[in-house]
Amino acid sequence: MKYLLVVVLAVIFVQTCTTRAHALDGWYTMQGVADVRDGDGVDIGGVSVDLYGLNSPGGFTSEGIKVTDYLVELLQGRQVQASCTDNAAATLRPRCFIAIDGFDIGLRLIDKGMAEIRFPTMSIYLAAYRNVISGTGSSN
């Protein structure tokens, strides 16, 4: 049941982001085949992007490899849709909310305890993150 709630919230979120992408300056949608770089970076149709608002273990640590492998399992070679902003001065890469099959990748990573929220104002992620910390997140 908890997993279903996360999926429903993700679908609403992705639809909202897609709609808002056209309404807010600096936001746009992108589609393409995914090529996973690491635990919070993906190439979409040859464009390198970072997952918006999240930080996951990086490098060649055991946790970093685990997150990267999980993203490869979910995304590698599959068609994805993203809502992106170029407001990413630190990385010079767009930061995106990425969805596949109706679920938001960031929510999935938070739900599995594989990512942390980079910005506390990310309220949709904050609720999911609090559920994981409290032990009420899904185990899927």
C-alpha positions in Angstrom: 0.0 0.0 0.0 2.8 2.4 0.8 4.5 1.7 -2.5 1.2 2.4 -4.3 1.0 5.8 -2.5 4.6 6.6 -3.6 3.8 5.7 -7.2 0.6 7.8 -7.2 2.4 10.8 -5.7 5.2 10.3 -8.3 2.7 10.3 -11.2 1.1 13.5 -9.9 4.5 15.0 -9.3 5.8 14.2 -12.8 2.6 15.5 -14.4 2.9 18.7 -12.4 6.6 19.1 -13.3 5.8 18.5 -16.9 3.1 21.1 -16.8 5.1 23.5 -14.8 8.1 23.1 -17.1 6.3 25.0 -19.7 5.0 27.6 -17.3 8.2 28.6 -15.4 11.2 30.3 -16.9 14.2 28.1 -17.2 12.3 24.8 -17.1 11.9 22.5 -20.1 11.1 18.9 -20.9 13.6 16.4 -22.3 13.1 12.9 -23.6 15.6 10.3 -24.7 17.4 7.1 -24.0 19.1 6.9 -20.6 22.8 6.1 -20.1 23.6 6.0 -16.4 26.8 7.8 -15.3 26.7 7.3 -11.6 24.2 7.4 -8.6 22.9 10.8 -9.4 23.9 11.4 -13.0 22.4 10.3 -16.2 22.9 11.0 -19.9 19.6 11.5 -21.7 19.9 11.3 -25.4 23.6 12.3 -25.1 23.0 15.2 -22.7 24.6 14.8 -19.3 22.2 15.8 -16.5 22.1 15.5 -12.7 19.1 14.4 -10.6 17.5 17.5 -9.2 17.6 18.1 -5.5 19.3 14.8 -4.5 22.7 13.6 -3.4 23.6 9.9 -3.5 26.8 8.2 -2.5 29.4 8.6 -5.3 32.6 7.3 -6.5 33.7 3.7 -6.2 32.5 3.2 -2.6 30.4 0.1 -2.0 27.3 2.3 -1.5 28.0 4.4 -4.6 28.3 1.2 -6.7 25.1 -0.1 -5.3 23.2 3.0 -6.2 24.7 3.2 -9.7 23.9 -0.5 -10.3 20.3 0.1 -9.2 19.9 3.0 -11.6 21.4 0.9 -14.4 18.8 -1.7 -13.6 16.0 0.8 -13.8 17.1 3.1 -16.6 19.9 1.9 -18.8 18.9 2.0 -22.4 15.3 2.9 -21.7 13.3 5.9 -22.9 12.9 8.5 -20.1 11.2 11.8 -19.7 12.7 14.6 -17.7 11.7 18.1 -16.5 14.9 20.1 -16.3 16.4 23.5 -15.5 19.8 24.8 -16.5 20.2 26.6 -13.2 23.2 24.4 -12.2 26.2 26.7 -12.0 28.2 24.3 -9.9 28.1 21.4 -12.3 27.3 23.2 -15.6 24.8 20.3 -16.3 21.0 20.6 -16.3 19.3 19.3 -13.1 16.3 17.2 -13.8 13.4 15.3 -12.4 13.5 12.0 -14.3 10.5 9.7 -14.8 10.1 6.3 -16.3 6.9 4.2 -16.4 5.1 6.7 -14.3 7.4 7.0 -11.4 10.0 9.6 -10.3 13.5 8.2 -10.0 14.3 10.6 -7.1 11.4 9.3 -5.1 12.4 5.7 -5.7 16.0 6.4 -4.6 14.8 8.2 -1.4 12.3 5.5 -0.6 15.1 2.9 -0.8 17.4 5.0 1.4 19.9 5.4 -1.5 19.7 9.3 -1.7 19.4 12.3 0.5 17.7 15.6 -0.2 20.1 18.3 -1.2 17.6 21.1 -0.7 15.3 21.0 2.3 12.6 23.0 0.4 12.0 20.0 -1.9 8.7 19.3 0.0 7.6 16.3 -2.2 11.0 14.6 -1.5 11.0 15.7 2.1 7.8 13.7 2.9 9.3 10.6 1.3 12.6 11.1 3.1 10.9 11.4 6.5 9.0 8.2 5.8 12.3 6.4 5.2 13.9 7.8 8.3 10.9 6.9 10.4 10.9 3.4 8.9 7.5 3.8 7.2 9.0 3.8 3.6 8.2 0.9 1.3 10.6 -2.0 0.9 10.1 -2.4 -2.8 
